[in-house]
């Protein structure tokens, strides 16, 4: 084995092998910079900052039992940071041309013989530059990769230095410590981010020596776990809509202008709801309106989105890898009243807060990393059958960042979908604004911009209705 090689964790192995003909497991992002930056400067910054993370110099070597991270002795920065010209068709705006390029890149596999990431720089875009980043999901999840991307900005910090230590026996990944032993204090604190009741239960499970096995609270915890296992297995399939079906593997992306985050917070405060409740209600409204326009009546329908839930302390995001579960969230696309829709979303979010389902989904992914690919595909097909979309909501920096002296004026990213799921929804707050992005399969939703263009009207409608409510 190579002297600097490391075994890939079970969960990361599952993501590595999840690529299929219609969905590649890449996280794709776009940065818009003003003024523009040059290719040489970008390469210099990437070499100084990004490559401080050993993982970005390592390639993946699969084997019968999984995969290994191995240093790429033929590493070349110019293979990973490319200089690209934006080609515009007749009548096509710069944004439409960039969206077409991003969709094309989202369909293009990364070179498996080298580290699984690539940046494409378009030097001349809307008076500045555009940077398209593609990173395979096996390197890390969204929280981890945002931490990495922030490190390359001006003033960004490098990863903490650690002393080398011998690899543990066997797999030795986080799952063994957090789920199988059973659950440790780390898992307890992580889950505490989204459910205090769950965290207390995990704390008890982490210390069986305290003699709580026969307690009433432990019995309730056991019943809750069993209930959530059953709920995942017996969950009904999603409502049939034109957004669900067999994808063809041609990606289309879209994004819009940011909404003022202060206004989103004000609506949440007025309705006694979270920012997430407000944003997800706008997502449901935009999708419902789009379906009506396409002749697909959403009345009485709900669609399910698999939502990533972080399972690690944020200060450990720099360690890379995947440490998240998936929670099934139903979106009430059939509710036309915007305030009623917000409260429906809030009720569904509250149901998830004390659920073990994200942790159980993490365990499913870990088990998937241990079995052969056909068995993994069958296991992960469970998620695809139960959901129409994958959706993520990530809080970014509150103030604009700079890269090589240029201001990062807008940023967007898209998460991959597994199996036959053909819709990915991204919500990102940055610099005082919050914006939506969509990545869809061309067969299921050929014009995602039509949904994106509905977010602002849905938000304005909710804002107007909220202002009309009685004060106090």
Backbone torsions as a table, in degrees:
resi	resn	phi	psi	omega
1	UNK	NA	142.3	178.7
2	UNK	-56.1	139.2	-175.9
3	UNK	-57.1	-29.5	-178.1
4	UNK	-107.3	19.6	-177.5
5	UNK	-79.0	155.0	178.4
6	UNK	-141.3	140.8	176.0
7	UNK	-71.1	139.8	177.4
8	UNK	-79.4	140.5	-179.4
9	UNK	-65.7	164.2	-178.3
10	UNK	-62.5	-44.7	-177.2
11	UNK	-66.4	-43.5	178.6
12	UNK	-63.4	-34.6	176.4
13	UNK	-63.5	-39.7	178.0
14	UNK	-59.9	-43.7	179.4
15	UNK	-67.0	-36.7	178.6
16	UNK	-59.4	-43.1	-174.2
17	UNK	-89.1	3.5	-176.2
18	UNK	-83.4	-9.7	175.8
19	UNK	-55.4	136.6	173.4
20	UNK	-140.0	-172.1	-174.4
21	UNK	-67.8	-22.4	-174.5
22	UNK	-114.2	-16.2	-179.6
23	UNK	-138.3	119.1	173.6
24	UNK	-97.0	138.7	-174.2
25	UNK	-84.6	60.5	178.2
26	UNK	-113.1	138.2	167.0
27	UNK	-88.4	125.3	-175.8
28	UNK	-115.3	130.6	-179.4
29	UNK	-133.9	156.8	177.7
30	UNK	-129.5	132.1	171.9
31	UNK	-115.9	131.4	174.7
32	UNK	-108.5	123.6	-171.6
33	UNK	-117.6	144.3	-179.9
34	UNK	-141.1	122.6	-8.7
35	UNK	-71.3	-176.6	-176.6
36	UNK	-71.4	161.3	175.4
37	UNK	-120.4	159.3	-179.3
38	UNK	-95.0	158.7	-178.5
39	UNK	-62.3	-43.0	-177.9
40	UNK	-62.3	-42.1	178.8
41	UNK	-63.9	-41.1	-179.8
42	UNK	-64.4	-44.2	178.3
43	UNK	-59.4	-41.7	180.0
44	UNK	-62.4	-42.8	-179.9
45	UNK	-67.9	-43.1	179.6
46	UNK	-60.9	-42.9	-178.6
47	UNK	-65.0	-37.8	-176.7
48	UNK	-77.0	-34.8	-171.7
49	UNK	-108.7	-56.4	-175.4
50	UNK	-63.5	-39.6	-176.3
51	UNK	-76.3	-1.4	169.8
52	UNK	-67.3	-21.4	172.7
53	UNK	-85.9	114.9	-176.1
54	UNK	-55.2	-33.7	-175.7
55	UNK	-57.8	-29.7	-176.3
56	UNK	-81.4	-2.5	171.2
57	UNK	-105.0	1.3	-174.3
58	UNK	-106.3	141.2	172.9
59	UNK	-100.9	170.5	-177.9
60	UNK	-106.4	129.1	176.5
61	UNK	-116.6	103.1	-179.6
62	UNK	-72.9	154.5	173.0
63	UNK	-146.8	-176.3	-174.7
64	UNK	-63.5	-27.9	-175.6
65	UNK	-100.0	-4.3	-178.4
66	UNK	154.8	-120.7	-179.1
67	UNK	-160.8	162.0	-179.9
68	UNK	-131.4	140.3	171.3
69	UNK	-84.1	125.0	-177.5
70	UNK	-133.2	137.1	178.4
71	UNK	-58.0	135.2	178.4
72	UNK	-86.8	103.8	-178.2
73	UNK	-67.3	-17.9	179.4
74	UNK	-103.7	24.8	-176.3
75	UNK	-60.9	135.4	179.1
76	UNK	-139.7	117.8	-177.1
77	UNK	-57.1	-32.2	-176.7
78	UNK	-76.8	-8.8	172.5
79	UNK	-80.9	-22.1	-173.8
80	UNK	-108.8	-20.5	177.9
81	UNK	-118.8	102.8	-172.1
82	UNK	-104.2	153.0	177.4
83	UNK	-105.8	118.2	-172.6
84	UNK	-127.8	145.4	176.5
85	UNK	-100.0	139.0	-179.5
86	UNK	-87.6	120.5	-179.8
87	UNK	-97.8	126.9	-179.9
88	UNK	-109.7	131.6	174.5
89	UNK	-81.1	166.0	-178.6
90	UNK	-58.7	127.0	179.0
91	UNK	80.6	2.6	-176.9
92	UNK	-93.0	131.0	176.5
93	UNK	-74.5	167.7	177.8
94	UNK	-61.9	-41.0	179.8
95	UNK	-64.6	-42.7	178.8
96	UNK	-62.6	-37.9	177.9
97	UNK	-66.3	-40.8	179.5
98	UNK	-67.5	-41.0	178.1
99	UNK	-62.1	-38.8	177.9
100	UNK	-64.8	-40.3	178.5
101	UNK	-64.9	-44.0	-179.9
102	UNK	-62.0	-41.7	176.6
103	UNK	-61.0	-40.9	177.9
104	UNK	-63.8	-43.7	179.6
105	UNK	-67.2	-33.5	178.2
106	UNK	-66.0	-20.4	177.3
107	UNK	-90.6	-7.7	-171.0
108	UNK	-100.4	119.7	-179.4
109	UNK	-65.5	150.1	172.1
110	UNK	-77.8	154.3	-177.5
111	UNK	-69.5	113.8	-176.8
112	UNK	-70.4	-10.8	-179.8
113	UNK	-86.7	-1.1	-178.3
114	UNK	-140.8	171.4	178.7
115	UNK	-50.9	139.9	-168.1
116	UNK	-87.9	64.3	175.0
117	UNK	-155.7	156.5	178.5
118	UNK	-160.4	140.0	174.2
119	UNK	-114.8	136.7	175.0
120	UNK	-118.6	120.8	-178.8
121	UNK	-102.2	123.5	171.0
122	UNK	-103.7	107.9	-170.8
123	UNK	-70.3	-30.8	-176.6
124	UNK	-117.6	101.0	179.2
125	UNK	-146.3	116.4	178.5
126	UNK	47.9	45.0	178.8
127	UNK	76.6	5.8	178.5
128	UNK	-142.6	-136.2	178.6
129	UNK	-133.9	158.7	172.4
130	UNK	-125.7	139.4	179.4
131	UNK	-123.8	121.9	177.5
132	UNK	-105.0	122.9	-179.1
133	UNK	-112.2	136.6	174.0
134	UNK	-129.7	125.0	-178.9
135	UNK	-135.8	129.5	-179.0
136	UNK	-67.6	142.0	-175.5
137	UNK	-62.6	-23.8	-178.8
138	UNK	-67.1	-19.1	177.9
139	UNK	-74.3	-36.3	-179.6
140	UNK	177.9	164.9	177.8
141	UNK	-88.9	-178.5	-174.7
142	UNK	-60.6	-42.9	-179.7
143	UNK	-62.6	-44.2	-179.3
144	UNK	-64.9	-42.8	-174.9
145	UNK	-74.4	-28.1	173.3
146	UNK	-65.7	-40.6	176.3
147	UNK	-58.8	-41.6	179.7
148	UNK	-66.9	-46.1	-177.4
149	UNK	-65.2	-34.8	177.1
150	UNK	-64.8	-28.0	-177.3
151	UNK	-68.0	-23.0	-177.9
152	UNK	-89.6	-6.8	178.0
153	UNK	-75.1	166.3	179.7
154	UNK	-59.1	125.4	-179.2
155	UNK	83.4	0.5	-179.8
156	UNK	-64.8	147.6	-177.0
157	UNK	-92.4	147.9	175.5
158	UNK	-81.2	162.4	178.6
159	UNK	-64.1	147.5	176.9
160	UNK	-58.4	144.2	178.6
161	UNK	-81.2	136.7	178.9
162	UNK	-124.8	147.9	175.1
163	UNK	-74.8	139.9	178.8
164	UNK	-64.1	142.0	178.3
165	UNK	-141.4	155.9	-177.4
166	UNK	-66.7	143.8	178.2
167	UNK	-68.6	141.1	179.9
168	UNK	-67.7	161.4	178.6
169	UNK	-65.7	146.9	177.9
170	UNK	68.9	-151.3	-177.1
171	UNK	-70.5	-47.7	174.9
172	UNK	62.4	22.4	-177.9
173	UNK	-87.6	-179.7	-173.3
174	UNK	-63.2	-31.0	-178.2
175	UNK	-60.0	-42.2	-178.3
176	UNK	-58.2	-38.9	-178.8
177	UNK	-79.2	-36.1	-169.0
178	UNK	-94.2	-22.8	-175.5
179	UNK	-121.2	-40.5	-168.2
180	UNK	-91.1	-4.5	-170.3
181	UNK	-97.8	-19.2	5.4
182	UNK	-83.8	-123.9	-166.9
183	UNK	-82.5	136.5	-174.5
184	UNK	-95.4	178.6	178.9
185	UNK	-61.1	-34.2	179.5
186	UNK	-60.1	-47.6	178.4
187	UNK	-62.2	-39.6	179.7
188	UNK	-58.8	-47.7	-178.9
189	UNK	-67.5	-37.9	-179.2
190	UNK	-65.4	-47.7	-179.3
191	UNK	-66.4	-26.8	177.4
192	UNK	-58.6	-18.5	178.8
193	UNK	-65.3	-27.9	-176.9
194	UNK	-124.8	2.3	178.1
195	UNK	-166.7	102.7	-178.5
196	UNK	-62.1	-39.0	179.9
197	UNK	-63.5	-42.5	177.8
198	UNK	-63.0	-41.6	-178.3
199	UNK	-60.3	-42.6	179.7
200	UNK	-63.8	-38.8	179.2
201	UNK	-66.1	-41.5	179.0
202	UNK	-63.5	-38.5	179.4
203	UNK	-58.0	-41.1	178.4
204	UNK	-67.2	-43.6	179.5
205	UNK	-62.5	-27.5	-177.5
206	UNK	-74.5	-18.4	-175.7
207	UNK	-129.5	68.6	-178.2
208	UNK	-62.9	-20.5	-179.1
209	UNK	-67.5	-10.8	-178.7
210	UNK	-80.5	1.4	173.1
211	UNK	72.0	34.0	-176.8
212	UNK	-99.0	3.5	-171.2
213	UNK	-59.4	-33.4	-177.4
214	UNK	-94.0	5.0	-175.8
215	UNK	-73.9	158.7	178.6
216	UNK	-64.3	-36.5	-178.8
217	UNK	-67.3	-38.4	177.5
218	UNK	-65.7	-36.7	178.3
219	UNK	-64.1	-40.7	178.3
220	UNK	-64.7	-38.5	178.4
221	UNK	-62.3	-45.9	179.7
222	UNK	-60.9	-41.9	179.3
223	UNK	-63.9	-37.7	-179.9
224	UNK	-65.3	-44.3	179.1
225	UNK	-60.6	-48.0	-179.6
226	UNK	-62.7	-37.8	178.5
227	UNK	-63.7	-41.0	-179.5
228	UNK	-70.2	-35.6	174.5
229	UNK	-60.1	-46.8	179.7
230	UNK	-63.8	-39.2	-179.4
231	UNK	-62.9	-39.7	178.8
232	UNK	-65.7	-42.0	-176.5
233	UNK	-71.3	-35.9	-174.0
234	UNK	-98.7	3.3	-179.1
235	UNK	-55.7	131.4	-178.8
236	UNK	-67.9	156.2	174.9
237	UNK	-68.7	160.6	-175.5
238	UNK	-69.0	159.9	172.9
239	UNK	-60.7	136.3	178.2
240	UNK	-72.3	125.5	173.6
241	UNK	-140.8	173.6	178.5
242	UNK	-69.1	-11.7	179.2
243	UNK	-83.0	-7.4	-178.2
244	UNK	-116.5	132.3	-178.5
245	UNK	167.1	-161.2	-179.8
246	UNK	-92.5	113.8	179.4
247	UNK	-69.9	163.6	176.7
248	UNK	-108.6	-5.5	175.4
249	UNK	86.9	18.6	174.2
250	UNK	-110.7	114.6	-173.1
251	UNK	-88.8	144.9	174.1
252	UNK	-130.6	134.5	-178.4
253	UNK	-121.9	157.0	178.1
254	UNK	-155.1	154.1	173.2
255	UNK	-152.0	164.3	-178.2
256	UNK	-125.8	-176.2	177.7
257	UNK	-79.7	150.0	-176.9
258	UNK	-67.1	147.7	169.6
259	UNK	-92.5	150.5	179.3
260	UNK	-67.1	120.5	-177.7
261	UNK	-63.2	-33.6	179.1
262	UNK	-60.0	-38.9	179.1
263	UNK	-68.7	-37.2	176.9
264	UNK	-62.2	-43.7	178.7
265	UNK	-62.9	-39.8	-178.7
266	UNK	-63.3	-42.0	177.8
267	UNK	-63.5	-44.7	178.7
268	UNK	-58.1	-42.6	179.7
269	UNK	-65.8	-42.5	-178.9
270	UNK	-64.7	-34.9	-176.9
271	UNK	-97.9	3.6	-178.3
272	UNK	57.6	44.1	180.0
273	UNK	-128.5	165.5	177.5
274	UNK	-82.5	164.9	174.0
275	UNK	-57.6	-41.4	178.9
276	UNK	-58.9	-43.0	-180.0
277	UNK	-58.0	-44.2	-178.9
278	UNK	-64.0	-47.6	-176.6
279	UNK	-66.2	-42.8	-179.1
280	UNK	-67.7	-31.8	175.8
281	UNK	-65.3	-37.8	176.1
282	UNK	-65.6	-38.7	176.3
283	UNK	-60.7	-48.2	-179.5
284	UNK	-61.4	-41.5	179.7
285	UNK	-65.2	-41.7	-179.6
286	UNK	-65.0	-42.3	179.8
287	UNK	-67.5	-42.8	179.1
288	UNK	-60.6	-42.2	179.4
289	UNK	-65.5	-41.1	178.7
290	UNK	-60.9	-44.2	-179.1
291	UNK	-62.4	-40.8	177.9
292	UNK	-60.2	-43.5	179.6
293	UNK	-61.9	-28.9	-179.2
294	UNK	-88.8	4.3	179.8
295	UNK	81.4	16.1	179.5
296	UNK	-110.8	93.4	-172.6
297	UNK	-66.1	119.1	-178.1
298	UNK	-89.3	2.7	-176.2
299	UNK	-53.8	127.4	179.8
300	UNK	76.8	5.7	-177.0
301	UNK	-105.7	153.3	170.8
302	UNK	-132.9	147.5	171.7
303	UNK	-118.3	153.7	-176.4
304	UNK	-106.0	135.0	175.2
305	UNK	-118.7	135.4	175.2
306	UNK	-85.1	118.6	-174.0
307	UNK	-108.9	123.1	177.1
308	UNK	-65.5	139.1	176.7
309	UNK	-122.9	121.1	-178.1
310	UNK	-64.0	135.5	-179.1
311	UNK	-122.3	32.2	177.2
312	UNK	-150.0	156.2	175.3
313	UNK	-62.7	139.8	-176.6
314	UNK	-61.8	-29.2	-178.7
315	UNK	-69.6	-9.4	178.0
316	UNK	-104.0	10.7	-177.8
317	UNK	-60.7	-31.2	-177.7
318	UNK	-62.9	-15.2	-176.9
319	UNK	-73.6	-8.0	179.2
320	UNK	62.6	-168.4	-172.1
321	UNK	79.8	175.0	-178.1
322	UNK	-109.5	121.5	-178.0
323	UNK	-135.7	60.0	179.4
324	UNK	-143.0	154.6	173.0
325	UNK	-106.5	-179.9	179.4
326	UNK	-125.0	128.6	178.6
327	UNK	-111.9	131.7	179.4
328	UNK	-82.2	115.5	-179.9
329	UNK	-112.4	126.0	177.5
330	UNK	-90.1	132.3	179.8
331	UNK	-103.9	122.8	-176.9
332	UNK	-79.7	74.2	-175.6
333	UNK	-69.3	-16.8	-177.1
334	UNK	-89.0	-3.2	-180.0
335	UNK	-91.4	119.3	-176.1
336	UNK	-85.8	-33.8	-179.5
337	UNK	-67.7	119.2	-173.1
338	UNK	-64.8	-36.9	179.6
339	UNK	-71.8	-42.8	176.9
340	UNK	-59.5	-37.4	179.6
341	UNK	-66.3	-40.4	177.6
342	UNK	-59.7	-45.5	-178.5
343	UNK	-68.7	-31.5	175.6
344	UNK	-65.9	-41.9	176.7
345	UNK	-63.8	-43.1	179.9
346	UNK	-58.9	-43.0	179.5
347	UNK	-61.8	-40.4	-179.1
348	UNK	-71.2	-36.5	176.8
349	UNK	-65.2	-39.3	179.2
350	UNK	-64.0	-33.9	178.0
351	UNK	-63.9	-30.1	-176.5
352	UNK	-83.7	-20.0	-168.7
353	UNK	-64.8	-30.2	179.4
354	UNK	-109.0	26.7	-176.5
355	UNK	-96.6	146.8	173.9
356	UNK	-88.9	0.2	-172.9
357	UNK	-59.2	-39.7	177.6
358	UNK	-59.9	-39.9	179.9
359	UNK	-69.0	-39.1	177.8
360	UNK	-64.9	-37.9	177.4
361	UNK	-64.5	-37.3	176.6
362	UNK	-61.4	-42.6	179.0
363	UNK	-63.4	-38.5	177.1
364	UNK	-60.9	-43.7	178.6
365	UNK	-62.9	-38.1	179.9
366	UNK	-66.3	-43.5	177.5
367	UNK	-62.4	-38.6	179.2
368	UNK	-60.5	-31.0	179.3
369	UNK	-72.7	-9.3	-177.7
370	UNK	-99.0	-18.0	-173.2
371	UNK	-101.7	169.0	179.5
372	UNK	-68.5	158.5	-171.9
373	UNK	-58.4	-43.6	178.4
374	UNK	-57.5	-40.7	178.6
375	UNK	-68.3	-37.3	177.0
376	UNK	-62.0	-45.1	-179.1
377	UNK	-59.9	-40.4	179.6
378	UNK	-66.9	-40.7	-179.3
379	UNK	-65.2	-45.4	-177.6
380	UNK	-76.6	-14.6	174.5
381	UNK	-61.5	-21.8	176.5
382	UNK	-55.2	-46.3	-177.9
383	UNK	-66.8	-41.7	-176.4
384	UNK	-64.9	-38.6	-178.7
385	UNK	-69.0	-29.5	-174.2
386	UNK	-89.2	-6.4	-171.7
387	UNK	-136.5	153.7	174.3
388	UNK	-97.9	-29.4	-172.6
389	UNK	-143.0	161.2	164.5
390	UNK	-109.2	135.3	-176.2
391	UNK	-137.6	136.1	178.5
392	UNK	-134.6	147.2	-179.3
393	UNK	-131.4	111.0	-174.0
394	UNK	-120.6	127.0	175.0
395	UNK	-80.1	123.6	177.5
396	UNK	-99.8	-175.9	179.8
397	UNK	-59.8	144.6	-177.6
398	UNK	-78.9	-19.6	-179.5
399	UNK	-118.8	148.8	-179.9
400	UNK	-60.9	141.8	179.0
401	UNK	-100.1	169.5	176.6
402	UNK	-125.7	148.3	175.5
403	UNK	-131.6	118.9	-178.6
404	UNK	53.1	37.8	177.5
405	UNK	86.1	-9.4	179.1
406	UNK	-97.5	149.6	-178.2
407	UNK	-83.6	132.3	173.0
408	UNK	-81.0	97.7	-171.8
409	UNK	-83.6	-25.9	179.2
410	UNK	-154.9	143.6	178.9
411	UNK	-140.2	145.2	177.9
412	UNK	-149.7	154.3	177.0
413	UNK	-149.2	163.4	179.5
414	UNK	-135.0	136.5	178.9
415	UNK	-92.0	151.5	177.8
416	UNK	-78.2	159.2	175.4
417	UNK	-114.4	145.4	-178.4
418	UNK	-96.0	166.3	176.6
419	UNK	57.8	-128.9	-178.7
420	UNK	-106.9	16.7	176.2
421	UNK	-68.2	133.2	-172.7
422	UNK	-116.8	9.8	-178.3
423	UNK	-133.4	130.8	173.9
424	UNK	-125.7	124.9	-179.8
425	UNK	-111.1	130.4	178.3
426	UNK	-123.2	134.2	174.6
427	UNK	-122.5	126.0	-176.2
428	UNK	-136.1	126.4	173.3
429	UNK	-97.0	139.5	-177.5
430	UNK	-162.5	131.4	172.0
431	UNK	57.9	34.9	178.1
432	UNK	88.2	2.8	178.5
433	UNK	-127.8	166.6	175.9
434	UNK	-135.8	134.5	-175.9
435	UNK	-136.0	163.0	-176.1
436	UNK	-115.6	144.2	173.8
437	UNK	-133.6	150.4	178.5
438	UNK	-131.8	141.0	167.5
439	UNK	-128.4	125.5	-174.9
440	UNK	-133.0	163.7	171.9
441	UNK	-84.1	137.0	-173.0
442	UNK	-60.0	-31.3	-179.8
443	UNK	-72.3	-40.9	-174.4
444	UNK	-83.0	-33.8	179.8
445	UNK	-151.0	87.4	-174.1
446	UNK	-70.2	-19.9	-176.2
447	UNK	-130.0	72.8	-178.6
448	UNK	-61.9	-21.3	178.7
449	UNK	-61.6	-27.3	178.6
450	UNK	-64.7	-32.0	175.7
451	UNK	-77.5	-44.8	179.3
452	UNK	-55.4	-42.3	-176.9
453	UNK	-67.5	-11.5	178.4
454	UNK	-91.2	-13.6	-176.7
455	UNK	-62.5	-48.0	-177.4
456	UNK	-65.4	-44.9	175.5
457	UNK	-59.7	-37.5	177.8
458	UNK	-65.5	-39.3	178.4
459	UNK	-66.9	-43.8	179.5
460	UNK	-62.4	-38.3	178.5
461	UNK	-64.2	-43.1	178.5
462	UNK	-65.7	-40.4	178.6
463	UNK	-62.0	-44.0	-179.2
464	UNK	-63.9	-46.1	-179.6
465	UNK	-64.0	-39.5	179.9
466	UNK	-63.1	-40.9	179.6
467	UNK	-65.9	-25.2	-179.4
468	UNK	-83.2	-12.9	179.9
469	UNK	-69.1	155.2	177.8
470	UNK	-60.4	136.3	179.0
471	UNK	-74.1	148.5	176.0
472	UNK	82.5	NA	NA
